[in-house]
Amino acid sequence: MRHRIAVIGGGPAGLTFARVLHRHDHRVTVLERDPGPDARPPGGTLDLHEGLGQLALAKAGLLAEFQALSRPEGQAMRILDTDGTVLRDWQPRPGDRANPEIDRGQLRDLLLGPLDVQWGRSVTQVVPQTRDGVLVHFADGRQETFDLVIGADGAWSRVRPAISSATPHYTGVTSVETSLDDIDTRHPDLARLIGDGSVAVYGVNRGLVAQRNSGGHVKVYAQFRVPLDWHTDLDLAEVEAVRSSLLALFDGWAAPVLDLLRHGTAFVHRPLYVLPVSHTWAHVPGVTLLGDAAHLMPPLGVGANLAMLEGAELAESIAAAPGPGDLDEAVRAFEEQMWARAGRWARITTAGLERLVSPDPAEALALFDEVQPS
Ligand SMILES: Cc1cc2nc3c(=O)[nH]c(=O)nc-3n(C[C@H](O)[C@H](O)[C@H](O)COP(=O)(O)OP(=O)(O)OC[C@H]3O[C@@H](n4cnc5c(N)ncnc54)[C@H](O)[C@@H]3O)c2cc1C
C-alpha cells in the first residue's frame, strides 16, 4: 500500500517536495492556505544558486525550463555610498549562471505544473501518533489523517508545535518593502541607477536595496535596526505617513536614492524574525518540517534555496525507501542532513545581517567584497 503523505504549504519547499515526489510516481496531497495561486502578490525576485535551488530544480526535471525563464543579467550588483558615489559595480561574466534571478510567481508556476494543489485548506493543528496516523485539523473544522505530514508552512508554521516548542524571535532589524512599476518608461533615471540587477546603499544601522524583477517591476527594501514597537505613533496603513517616516529615517542620503522611496507605491512592514540558529527537535514519527518552518533565518538569499533543496532531497529519500517500514528511517536521516546544512547557513546569514545593518557601513561593503566573485 502506498503511504498517505501530505505537505502543508505550497511555497518553494512544499511545491518542490511535491513535484519531485510526483516525478517518482508517488501520490502526495498538497494543502495550501491561500484560496488560489494568485490570491496575494507573490513577492520579489529570488536568486537560485547552482548547488542549492538549481540542484533542486534539476531533481524535479525543471532545470532547462528554469534556465529559459531566469535572468542571469539580474546577478549584477552595484553598491553606492549614501551620497550616491558608486563604490562597487559587479557585472556577471558572459555565461555566468551561478545565481540567476527568477520572479517568485514564475517559479511557483513552474513548480505547480501538473500538481493538484488543494487551495483554501488552512491547517490549524497537527496531532502526531493517533490510532489512525497523524491527525490534521483545518480552520473549517474538518479533520484528515495521514501517515506522514510535512510542515512546509513557513515562518509561523502550524505544524511545528507538534514537534518543537521553538518560536521565532525578532532580529532587531525591520524591513519595509515598496515597489515601482514600469521603471524604464516611468523612472528612467532610477532604471539606470538600478541597472539589470540590484543596487544597495548602506548607512549607519540602515540600508536600502532595490532589485529589478521582470517586466520593469522593481522591489525596494528599506532595512533598519529599530525596536519592534518603532511604529507605535505611525499608522502603517497610511502610505504617505509611512513614506514620510522612511524619508526621515534616511534623511541626508542622495536624492536619487531617496527617489526609490518617493516613487514607491504601497509599503509592506516586515520585522525580520528568525528561529534559533541550531533549531533541531527530537524526531517524532510521522511529522517533519522543511524550509522556513524548520529554520527561519535572515533573508540573505538562501532561504528559498535551502527550502527547495530540502524538499527535493526528502522526496528522493521517500521515493527510495524500499518498504513501508523504511519511511520513518528515511525521514530521520533526512532531518540530520537538513539540520547540519541549515545550521551552517543560519550562522552565516545571522552574522551577515549583523554586518549589513550595522553601526559601521564599511562592514557591509567588506561583506560584499568577501562574497562577490573578484
Ligand atoms: C524580503 C525577502 C527576500 C528574500 N529573498 C530571498 C532570496 O533572494 N533567495 C532566497 O533563497 N530566499 C530569499 N528569501 C527567503 C525566502 O523567501 C524563504 O526562505 C522561502 O520563501 C521559504 O520557503 P518555504 O516554502 O519554506 O515557506 P513560504 O515561502 O513561507 O511558504 C509557506 C507556504 O505555506 C502556506 N501556509 C502557511 N500557513 C499555512 C497553514 N496554516 N495551512 C496551510 N498552508 C499554510 C503559505 O500560504 C505559503 O504558501 C527572502 C525572504 C524575504 C522576506
The ligand as a MOL file (V3000), in Angstrom:
LIG
                    3D

  0  0  0     0  0            999 V3000
M  V30 BEGIN CTAB
M  V30 COUNTS 53 58 0 0 0
M  V30 BEGIN ATOM
M  V30 1 C 12.2830 40.2080 1.5510 0
M  V30 2 C 12.7380 38.8040 1.3840 0
M  V30 3 C 13.6320 38.4780 0.3800 0
M  V30 4 C 14.0990 37.1750 0.2260 0
M  V30 5 N 14.9720 36.8830 -0.7850 0
M  V30 6 C 15.4190 35.6210 -0.9340 0
M  V30 7 C 16.3190 35.2750 -2.0000 0
M  V30 8 O 16.7200 36.0920 -2.8270 0
M  V30 9 N 16.7400 33.9820 -2.0930 0
M  V30 10 C 16.3210 33.0300 -1.2130 0
M  V30 11 O 16.7440 31.8690 -1.3380 0
M  V30 12 N 15.4640 33.3270 -0.2020 0
M  V30 13 C 15.0020 34.5830 -0.0450 0
M  V30 14 N 14.1380 34.8790 0.9580 0
M  V30 15 C 13.6980 33.8160 1.8810 0
M  V30 16 C 12.5780 33.0140 1.2510 0
M  V30 17 O 11.5100 33.8630 0.8810 0
M  V30 18 C 12.0570 31.9630 2.2080 0
M  V30 19 O 13.1220 31.3290 2.8620 0
M  V30 20 C 11.2330 30.9240 1.4390 0
M  V30 21 O 10.0890 31.5300 0.8840 0
M  V30 22 C 10.8430 29.7670 2.3510 0
M  V30 23 O 10.0350 28.8780 1.6230 0
M  V30 24 P 9.0040 27.9500 2.3850 0
M  V30 25 O 8.3250 27.1600 1.3290 0
M  V30 26 O 9.6840 27.2400 3.4860 0
M  V30 27 O 7.9840 28.9390 3.1010 0
M  V30 28 P 6.9810 30.0750 2.4610 0
M  V30 29 O 7.5540 30.6500 1.2230 0
M  V30 30 O 6.6780 30.9570 3.6020 0
M  V30 31 O 5.7140 29.2270 2.0650 0
M  V30 32 C 4.8480 28.7250 3.0500 0
M  V30 33 C 3.5050 28.4090 2.4100 0
M  V30 34 O 2.6740 27.8010 3.3990 0
M  V30 35 C 1.3850 28.4020 3.3650 0
M  V30 36 N 0.8340 28.2830 4.7150 0
M  V30 37 C 1.1980 28.9940 5.8090 0
M  V30 38 N 0.4650 28.6090 6.8700 0
M  V30 39 C -0.3650 27.6380 6.4400 0
M  V30 40 C -1.3650 26.8720 7.0960 0
M  V30 41 N -1.6430 27.0320 8.3980 0
M  V30 42 N -2.0480 25.9540 6.3670 0
M  V30 43 C -1.7660 25.7640 5.0340 0
M  V30 44 N -0.8370 26.4940 4.3700 0
M  V30 45 C -0.1420 27.4080 5.0710 0
M  V30 46 C 1.6360 29.8300 2.9420 0
M  V30 47 O 0.4820 30.4330 2.3910 0
M  V30 48 C 2.7570 29.6530 1.9130 0
M  V30 49 O 2.2490 29.4040 0.6200 0
M  V30 50 C 13.6630 36.1800 1.1240 0
M  V30 51 C 12.7530 36.4950 2.1330 0
M  V30 52 C 12.2970 37.7890 2.2730 0
M  V30 53 C 11.3190 38.1300 3.3880 0
M  V30 END ATOM
M  V30 BEGIN BOND
M  V30 1 1 1 2
M  V30 2 1 2 3
M  V30 3 2 2 52
M  V30 4 2 3 4
M  V30 5 1 4 5
M  V30 6 1 4 50
M  V30 7 2 5 6
M  V30 8 1 6 7
M  V30 9 1 6 13
M  V30 10 2 7 8
M  V30 11 1 7 9
M  V30 12 1 9 10
M  V30 13 2 10 11
M  V30 14 1 10 12
M  V30 15 2 12 13
M  V30 16 1 13 14
M  V30 17 1 14 15
M  V30 18 1 14 50
M  V30 19 1 15 16
M  V30 20 1 16 17
M  V30 21 1 16 18
M  V30 22 1 18 19
M  V30 23 1 18 20
M  V30 24 1 20 21
M  V30 25 1 20 22
M  V30 26 1 22 23
M  V30 27 1 23 24
M  V30 28 2 24 25
M  V30 29 1 24 26
M  V30 30 1 24 27
M  V30 31 1 27 28
M  V30 32 2 28 29
M  V30 33 1 28 30
M  V30 34 1 28 31
M  V30 35 1 31 32
M  V30 36 1 32 33
M  V30 37 1 33 34
M  V30 38 1 33 48
M  V30 39 1 34 35
M  V30 40 1 35 36
M  V30 41 1 35 46
M  V30 42 1 36 37
M  V30 43 1 36 45
M  V30 44 2 37 38
M  V30 45 1 38 39
M  V30 46 1 39 40
M  V30 47 2 39 45
M  V30 48 1 40 41
M  V30 49 2 40 42
M  V30 50 1 42 43
M  V30 51 2 43 44
M  V30 52 1 44 45
M  V30 53 1 46 47
M  V30 54 1 46 48
M  V30 55 1 48 49
M  V30 56 2 50 51
M  V30 57 1 51 52
M  V30 58 1 52 53
M  V30 END BOND
M  V30 END CTAB
M  END
